[in-house]
Amino acid sequence: MRTMSITNARALIIMPAWNEEIAVPDTIREVMKYAPDCDLLVVDDGSTDSTRAVAMQAGARVLSLPFNLGVGGAMRAGFRYADRLGYRAAIQVDSDGQHDPRDIAKVLDGLDAADICIGARFAERGSYKVTGPRKWAMQFLAFVISRLAKVRLTDVTSGFRAANQRAIRQYLDHYPAEYLGDTVDSLVVAIRSGCRVTQVPVEMRVRQGGVPSNNPFKSGIYLARSGLALLLALTRKRSVLTKLEG
């Protein structure tokens, strides 16, 4: 197994979970197998099933929120936890098994050259595909945000992404809970605040439990709401980043 670089030696895996009792145990076990150098925090986002109990039984540390805040709220809680405990990096991994834990080290290694590294699904690796309005929205968002970042990005809506301490502290000031806030909105504000962004190709798998939300109607709604999310992100106040010592 490849060892993580010194830069990312102390990293926290943040796994937001809402009613994922079916998928989360196997996901946790896979993460622990393929990323043993990292600590794992499951953020139980107000689940009404046994997500918290099965996550603890699988060996994860669990932070429970009193009610459902969405991915943005769960990740913000995870980043605050990472900041308070002094982690040098944090990475989001979905609890439904879609993110391949074997790619965690690769995404974290991207932080050697940037503040944020995205695990990209459309970067000449894997077989993940989208069509119709959802594809158009993703391509449009990637084009606009690539121009802002001054680097080619192909998958700006991917939740499989890592952040160093500089980016984590920026997230504490601004990590929205609105629709697409945890991906598009947070990324735009981070870029406008001075964070450097890169991406690495990753595999995307079929979710291990629950019901996928894709259908033509929802894809059309996704197109409209993603455009609105981008407009809102461009009006957000940017953060003032400070240089970290050490």
Backbone torsions as a table, in degrees:
resi	resn	phi	psi	omega
1	MET	NA	137.9	-178.8
2	ARG	-72.2	137.3	179.2
3	THR	-88.9	139.8	-180.0
4	MET	-70.9	152.4	-179.2
5	SER	-66.8	162.9	-179.5
6	ILE	-59.8	-36.8	-179.1
7	THR	-55.4	-36.8	-174.2
8	ASN	-110.3	23.9	-173.3
9	ALA	-62.7	-33.0	179.0
10	ARG	-114.3	93.4	-175.7
11	ALA	-121.3	148.2	177.6
12	LEU	-112.0	126.9	172.2
13	ILE	-89.4	122.2	178.7
14	ILE	-105.3	121.7	-176.7
15	MET	-119.9	94.7	176.6
16	PRO	-69.1	137.4	-176.8
17	ALA	-143.4	127.2	176.0
18	TRP	-131.1	111.8	-179.5
19	ASN	52.0	53.5	-178.9
20	GLU	-117.0	37.9	-176.4
21	GLU	-60.7	-27.3	-178.5
22	ILE	-75.3	-46.4	-172.4
23	ALA	-89.7	-30.9	-167.7
24	VAL	-64.1	-35.8	-179.6
25	PRO	-60.7	-47.8	179.8
26	ASP	-66.8	-35.9	177.8
27	THR	-63.1	-43.6	178.5
28	ILE	-61.1	-45.5	-179.1
29	ARG	-63.4	-38.1	177.4
30	GLU	-66.2	-42.9	179.7
31	VAL	-61.1	-44.5	-179.8
32	MET	-65.3	-30.6	179.3
33	LYS	-72.6	-45.1	-172.9
34	TYR	-95.7	-10.9	177.5
35	ALA	-133.9	59.1	-175.6
36	PRO	-68.4	-17.4	179.8
37	ASP	-80.6	-8.7	-177.2
38	CYS	-102.0	155.0	168.6
39	ASP	-90.8	151.6	-177.6
40	LEU	-121.9	128.7	175.7
41	LEU	-123.4	117.7	172.5
42	VAL	-91.6	123.9	176.6
43	VAL	-98.9	103.1	179.6
44	ASP	-76.9	106.5	-171.1
45	ASP	-86.6	61.5	177.3
46	GLY	68.3	34.4	-178.2
47	SER	-62.0	147.3	177.3
48	THR	-104.8	0.4	176.1
49	ASP	-106.1	-155.7	-175.0
50	SER	-98.1	28.6	-179.4
51	THR	-53.2	-47.9	-178.0
52	ARG	-59.9	-48.5	-175.8
53	ALA	-63.7	-46.2	-177.2
54	VAL	-71.2	-30.2	177.2
55	ALA	-66.5	-42.0	178.4
56	MET	-67.2	-39.4	178.1
57	GLN	-63.3	-31.0	179.7
58	ALA	-79.2	-7.0	175.5
59	GLY	104.2	8.4	-178.6
60	ALA	-89.0	152.3	168.0
61	ARG	-80.8	134.5	-173.8
62	VAL	-122.6	130.0	172.0
63	LEU	-109.1	116.3	-175.9
64	SER	-100.6	129.0	175.2
65	LEU	-91.9	145.4	-174.6
66	PRO	-67.9	-23.7	177.1
67	PHE	-154.5	168.4	-175.1
68	ASN	-70.5	120.7	179.6
69	LEU	-108.1	-8.7	-174.5
70	GLY	88.0	171.0	-176.3
71	VAL	-60.3	-40.8	-179.9
72	GLY	-59.5	-46.4	179.4
73	GLY	-66.1	-39.6	179.2
74	ALA	-65.8	-42.4	179.5
75	MET	-68.4	-35.6	177.9
76	ARG	-62.7	-40.9	176.1
77	ALA	-62.9	-40.5	178.6
78	GLY	-65.2	-40.4	178.4
79	PHE	-66.8	-37.2	177.3
80	ARG	-64.7	-39.6	176.4
81	TYR	-61.2	-45.9	-179.3
82	ALA	-62.1	-41.6	-178.9
83	ASP	-66.6	-44.4	-177.9
84	ARG	-65.6	-32.2	-179.0
85	LEU	-93.6	2.8	172.8
86	GLY	75.7	26.8	177.6
87	TYR	-67.8	142.2	-178.2
88	ARG	-85.1	-13.5	178.6
89	ALA	-159.0	155.5	176.2
90	ALA	-140.6	146.3	-179.9
91	ILE	-137.5	135.2	177.3
92	GLN	-86.6	132.1	175.0
93	VAL	-131.7	126.5	-178.3
94	ASP	-67.7	146.0	-177.5
95	SER	-82.2	-9.5	-176.2
96	ASP	-89.1	3.3	175.4
97	GLY	88.3	1.5	-178.6
98	GLN	-70.7	-34.4	177.9
99	HIS	-82.2	126.4	-178.0
100	ASP	-78.5	115.1	-178.5
101	PRO	-58.7	-21.1	177.9
102	ARG	-67.6	-14.5	179.1
103	ASP	-94.7	-3.5	-176.4
104	ILE	-58.2	-47.9	-178.7
105	ALA	-60.4	-39.3	-179.6
106	LYS	-64.1	-43.5	-179.9
107	VAL	-66.2	-41.6	177.7
108	LEU	-64.4	-37.4	179.5
109	ASP	-62.4	-25.0	177.5
110	GLY	-63.3	-19.1	179.5
111	LEU	-73.7	-8.7	175.0
112	ASP	-65.8	-22.0	-176.8
113	ALA	-122.5	3.6	-177.0
114	ALA	-157.1	169.6	177.7
115	ASP	-87.4	-28.2	-179.9
116	ILE	-133.6	132.6	176.5
117	CYS	-123.5	127.3	-179.4
118	ILE	-100.5	132.2	170.7
119	GLY	-82.7	103.8	-170.4
120	ALA	-91.6	131.1	-180.0
121	ARG	-83.6	-17.9	-176.4
122	PHE	-117.1	56.6	-177.2
123	ALA	-132.0	49.6	174.6
124	GLU	63.7	33.2	174.4
125	ARG	-148.7	142.4	176.9
126	GLY	83.1	179.0	-175.6
127	SER	-121.0	15.1	-178.0
128	TYR	-66.8	130.1	-178.2
129	LYS	-138.1	148.0	170.9
130	VAL	-131.5	156.3	-179.0
131	THR	-136.0	170.8	173.3
132	GLY	65.0	-149.9	-176.2
133	PRO	-56.3	-34.5	179.4
134	ARG	-64.2	-42.0	177.8
135	LYS	-64.4	-43.6	-180.0
136	TRP	-60.6	-42.4	179.9
137	ALA	-62.5	-44.7	-178.9
138	MET	-64.0	-39.5	179.6
139	GLN	-67.1	-41.7	178.6
140	PHE	-63.1	-47.0	179.5
141	LEU	-61.6	-42.2	-180.0
142	ALA	-63.0	-40.5	180.0
143	PHE	-63.2	-49.2	-176.6
144	VAL	-66.0	-46.5	-176.1
145	ILE	-71.4	-29.8	174.4
146	SER	-62.4	-39.1	177.8
147	ARG	-64.6	-39.9	179.0
148	LEU	-66.5	-41.5	-175.6
149	ALA	-81.4	-14.4	-176.6
150	LYS	59.6	34.1	175.8
151	VAL	-152.3	146.5	-177.0
152	ARG	-74.9	121.2	177.1
153	LEU	-122.1	135.3	-176.5
154	THR	-109.6	-12.5	-172.3
155	ASP	-145.7	70.6	-174.3
156	VAL	-77.7	-8.2	177.3
157	THR	-97.4	3.8	177.9
158	SER	-68.1	133.2	176.6
159	GLY	-88.7	-6.8	-179.8
160	PHE	-84.0	87.6	-174.9
161	ARG	-147.5	152.6	-177.5
162	ALA	-116.7	155.4	179.9
163	ALA	-138.7	140.5	173.7
164	ASN	-87.0	-175.6	-176.0
165	GLN	-61.2	-38.1	179.9
166	ARG	-60.9	-45.7	179.7
167	ALA	-69.6	-38.4	179.1
168	ILE	-59.0	-44.5	-178.7
169	ARG	-68.3	-31.1	173.5
170	GLN	-66.7	-40.1	178.6
171	TYR	-62.0	-33.7	-178.9
172	LEU	-62.6	-32.9	177.7
173	ASP	-79.0	-31.1	-176.2
174	HIS	-151.4	99.5	171.6
175	TYR	-141.7	91.9	-171.3
176	PRO	-70.0	153.4	179.3
177	ALA	-102.4	0.5	-178.9
178	GLU	-70.8	172.8	179.5
179	TYR	-55.3	126.3	-177.0
180	LEU	63.7	9.0	179.3
181	GLY	-64.2	-36.3	-177.1
182	ASP	-72.9	-14.4	179.3
183	THR	-115.3	-72.9	-175.0
184	VAL	-66.4	-54.3	-175.0
185	ASP	-61.3	-50.3	-177.7
186	SER	-63.4	-35.1	-179.2
187	LEU	-70.3	-43.3	179.9
188	VAL	-61.2	-47.3	-178.7
189	VAL	-66.1	-37.8	177.7
190	ALA	-61.4	-43.2	178.7
191	ILE	-64.0	-46.5	-179.0
192	ARG	-67.1	-20.4	177.7
193	SER	-87.8	-3.9	175.6
194	GLY	109.0	3.5	179.0
195	CYS	-74.8	139.1	175.6
196	ARG	-88.3	140.4	-175.9
197	VAL	-125.4	142.0	172.9
198	THR	-139.6	176.5	176.7
199	GLN	-143.2	156.7	173.9
200	VAL	-133.9	148.4	-180.0
201	PRO	-73.9	138.7	178.5
202	VAL	-137.2	165.3	174.2
203	GLU	-89.8	147.6	173.0
204	MET	-120.9	131.3	-176.0
205	ARG	-108.9	166.9	174.0
206	VAL	-69.6	137.3	179.9
207	ARG	-59.8	144.3	-173.8
208	GLN	-86.5	-8.7	179.3
209	GLY	-164.4	169.4	179.1
210	GLY	80.7	-171.6	-175.9
211	VAL	-121.1	124.9	177.3
212	PRO	-65.9	152.4	-172.8
213	SER	-101.6	7.9	-174.8
214	ASN	-79.5	128.6	167.0
215	ASN	-159.5	163.5	-174.6
216	PRO	-55.6	-41.8	-179.0
217	PHE	-64.2	-47.3	-179.6
218	LYS	-66.6	-30.2	176.7
219	SER	-65.7	-38.9	176.7
220	GLY	-64.9	-42.6	176.7
221	ILE	-62.2	-38.6	179.0
222	TYR	-59.1	-42.7	-179.9
223	LEU	-60.0	-47.3	-178.8
224	ALA	-67.2	-44.6	-176.2
225	ARG	-72.3	-29.5	178.5
226	SER	-68.4	-37.1	175.8
227	GLY	-63.8	-40.7	177.9
228	LEU	-66.0	-40.2	179.2
229	ALA	-61.3	-39.8	179.3
230	LEU	-65.5	-43.7	179.1
231	LEU	-61.1	-43.7	178.2
232	LEU	-63.3	-39.7	-179.3
233	ALA	-62.5	-38.7	-177.8
234	LEU	-69.8	-17.0	178.5
235	THR	-97.9	-4.7	-178.8
236	ARG	-66.6	150.4	174.2
237	LYS	-74.4	130.8	179.6
238	ARG	-78.4	158.8	178.8
239	SER	-92.2	155.7	174.4
240	VAL	-97.1	113.5	-176.2
241	LEU	-91.1	142.7	177.2
242	THR	-113.2	152.6	179.8
243	LYS	-74.7	134.7	179.4
244	LEU	-91.2	139.7	177.9
245	GLU	-89.3	150.7	176.0
246	GLY	89.4	NA	NA
